[in-house]
Amino acid sequence: MAGVYDFVPAVALLPFLAFVVSLFAGEYMPKRGAEAGIIATAGSLALSVWTLLTVAGITGPATSFNENLYTWVAGGEGAVTLNFGILVDPLSALMLVIVSLIAFLVHVFSLGYMNDEGETGLPRYYAGLGLFSASMLAFVFSNNLLMAFMFFELVGLCSYLLIGFWFREAAPPSAAKKAFLVTRFGDYFFLIGVVGVFATFGTGLFAPVEGAETLASFPELAEEALAGSAEEAGVNTFGYDPGTWFTILGLLVLGGVVGKSAQFPLHTWLPDAMEGPTPVSALIHAATMVAAGVYLVARMYGFYALSPTALAVIALIGGFTALFAATMGVVKQELKQVLAYSTISQYGYMMLALGAGGYTAAVFHLTTHAVFKALLFLGAGSVIIAMHHEENMWTMGGLRDRMPVTYYTFLSGSLALAGIVPFAGFWSKDEVLFEALIHGLGSEGAIGTLLLVGYAMGLVAVFFTAFYTFRMVFLTFHGEPRTDTARDPEPVRWNVKGPLTVLGIGAATVGFINMVPVAEVTGREIDYLHKWLAHGDISVTTTEHYGELLHTFAGVDPAELGPVAPGAVSLVLALAGVGAAWKLYNVPDPEEHTDKLGGAKTVLMHNYYLDEFQVWLATGVTVPLARAADKFDQGVVDGVVNGISSVSLFGGSRFRRIQSGVVTNYATLMTLSLVLLLVVFVVAGGVV
Amino acid sequence: MVVEIGGFAVADWVTLAPTLVLVAASLLVFLIDTVEPRPGSSSNAVLAAVTTVGSLLAFLVAGYLLVVGVGQERVTGPVSMFNGQLVVDGMSLFFVVIVGSVTALVALASYDYLAGEAYQAEYYALVLLAATGMSLMASANSLATAFVCLELSSLPSYALVAFYKDNRGSVEASLKYFLVGALSSSVLVYGISLVYAASGRLQFGAVAEQLGARPEFAGVLGVGVVMVLLGFAFKTASVPFHFWAPEAYEGAPAPVSAFLSSASKAAGFVLAFRLFLTAFPEVGGLAGGDPAVDWVVAVQVLAVVTMFVGNFAAATQEKVKRMLAYSSVGHAGYVLIGLAAISAPDSGFVLGASMMHLLVYGFMNTGAFLFVALAEQWGIGRTFQDFNGLSTQAPLACAAMTVFLFSLAGLPIGGGFISKLYLLAATAKAGTWLLGAALIVNSALSLYYYSRVVKAMWFEEPDGTVEIESYPTSLYAAVVIAAVATVVLLPAFGLLSPSAFNAASGLF
């Protein structure tokens, strides 16, 4: 009987089909290809929900699925076999729903943002969106690292195409190029990591494939190698201690994650990526591109959990990025810029959680963030439509009364982002910090300290997050309108308000799937997400298993501590941030208080001069190096090559001269060589 | 003796059907010509059709016998007849397939090439007789039949090279070919006599048995083995008996050059493979123990020297046909790897790689020479410069030529890529790194001179003096068929290579 798992490939194939249809037939469709995308993503969403329900055991008995579907390189004896396969477990089922939901809403919203605004080139736009969704969905259900890498790259390509959608202007192509190059820099390490994983384990499977012969996954093999000897597990560590080698591999793959998830120091592409159409930004930030990085770490968490060093690096990068990006968000003047830095900061939280052993917390924050960040971007898009594509917040003000739907949904998203109870972001961010704290306290040695450092940075960032979020809300919606456009904004239609409403309700409620502090206080078992991720048919991708790994191999353990007090601390900080923003900006005629920061503001406005630093790296270091390499190439390499070719041609002309054209010479040479061979092989060979 | 072919019990000589078809076709050509004995009065179309169909039939029958497993381990084992003078097995059928396909292409192309020439019937008859000799070489299983078959293929070849008997170059080339051939044959036949003296037998298997029992004749045997080896070097155009090749290929009509450099070479190789692996395995130390005469090392030396001489000389040529002639010498060096690396643990693979290279080579090299034939028909001159901008006037033919050249160089556009890859793998298996290095260096060098032709055809500006007036159909068809076969052999390589490996394993 055909179960839902037979249809899982269609989750990605439908948007791919939409890509093809929009590309070739979009011109002839009334909405220029949007129909195909909307129908396809709606189909994906339905299938994803069905999958989720099946994994939950509601619509079918088989609660997991992991099989290779297509072998595209059949390795022989001692060679690796490369497959396309599908892994459906609680994590990927959840993620499929999130991605297809956001993709669907973004498609609908695009009707308002692109079609109603009379943009041209729409088939190209919808084709890009379709391929983007398809790549991300396929990435999510990949069952091995190489397949994941391939779709990871496709996601990168699509973001390039969509960020540079308005390619006739100056900024978007440049931003697209930057996004492409910066993430490619990280992917370079990822690729080496993929090759390394295949060379080490001979497989890239995330989870074992059951069948006539069970195929082991690489995290399992790594675990065996650490527990016993590397030879027994059939693992080649190239002469390194297994622990060290696995850390190296983990960090190489992490390179791709840092690039895609816009973590320090490769975050610089994300703010520039705002040049793309706003619905694309929503898709990139909430569900596809940036989420891919964090999702990858979660997907192969069984591997990272073996290495305390890798975990500490992840946690520190995360904590630092969370704080660092939040400070920059404080001074930005454009709506989408603020949101961009908030994204970087929020993904920092997820990385912090993953590094600190809070797998559930990270997935939880990924989920809630997807909802409220998509909401905020779509809300920003709505404001931008209303403001005739003016993005500077200082030209807005007082939009609250003129666009109430946008205001209230945006407020819901902002409360979630700031982490105010009971909105979604509160529960998830609180749990991230809680997990970082208890694991920091509970772990022995350096890793415990490092996790606490990460926690501290994350905690401070809570204040900044709340502050910049509400600075944005107040500047945009409150006070008096500061320009004529703000006094008379353009109205938006249902196709904008619909997605906003759905997401606005979501941002307020999605946190209820995992209210850990409430569960703790009331003693009722309502931490559904914990339970969701803790169990499963594929035991090696459950949090139960990850907990054991963290305890045994990484020495990361939770301390005994209730969630209420730490939750209260972060809530107080968030409220303080909101309060500060209220005081400074919720006035009829706000002024730029950040000017008082003086030199610090300049530094923040320039993003700590990191862009300049990276440009300097390119022009000051790479270019001279490239010049030197070019000199070497022109002089030495080409010299050798030219030398060889002259020698060859000279030798050739000598060989040619043997062919004198005189038969008697030939006969002589033949006889002489016969004699020579006889002498060498018969006489000198000792036969006679 | 009775053997079974595809379910029917038939007499054993039926397995020689491909050769018999060639004989019949040549006799038919003679018959047709006797109707109108005056030179040039027989119908070129009929003669070409008989030759093409005859060789195509030989090709198909051999292919069929190969597919149903005649002479191979899985059905009957080698079919030996006439007291072991001839044998039909996978190896012989495989090479008849090569010879048949090349002959068919050449005959097809000759229809246009010979248009208006006198002595057409003689031409086709000689081609068919030479092909008969080559297909018999694949089956020869004794020193006596080997020599006779070899001469049967050589003598028509001399005459074919001199086909333009009023053309000084053609006649001179033929004479040189004949003189070098005479010397080589004498070396070969003297070597055979010494081997006979040492063993007292002519049949290959019997020679091997007797040699083990007579250690006192080692010196005589050693001289004999080396001389036989050089005798075959002549037929395969390997150094040092290669001197005839550039002269003969250049002077001969281009289809004849194609025929000699592809089919004749393949036939020389199959005989060398069979002789050395069934008569001299113990002598060369392949069965373990010290070699009496280390002919494996001798072949290794010849292979390396042949690769270098052929490719380096090709790199400095100005004429395309002569460049192809030298490249053909270089390819003989590659194929020699089959014998040179034979001590590898998986010797069936090594020899099979050589056989596959000859199969692919049969198409790509024949095609390249036929393109030259096309150019000669157009009268556009022989140097690289004369090919400048040819693609503007004959894009299809130039595309085919590009396929041939790149496949010869070993780029993944045709089967030549995989066969060269397998040869490289063979050298790695045998641990003969020097051979592998020579293969790589020479392939890289060959890319240089092959791409000179490609560059001239596609990138240079035509000088505007040459106008192509006619597009000869059959010549075009032959070139295109060869190109398609070359390209198809890239994906289909894996389908055919098992039969080569099985056939090769049958010799051990």
Interface residues (C-beta under 8 A of the other chain):
Chain A: S645 S648 L649 G651 G652 S653 F655 R656 I658 Q659 G661 V663 Y666 A667 L669 M670 T671 S673 L674 L677 L678 V680 F681 V682 G685 V687 V688
Chain B: L175 K176 L179 V180 L183 S184 V187 A218 G219 L221 G222 V223 V226 M227 L229 L230 V239 P240 F241 F243 W244 P246 E247 A292 V293 D294 W295 V297 A298 F308 V309 F312 A313 A314 A315 T316 Q317 L445 Y448
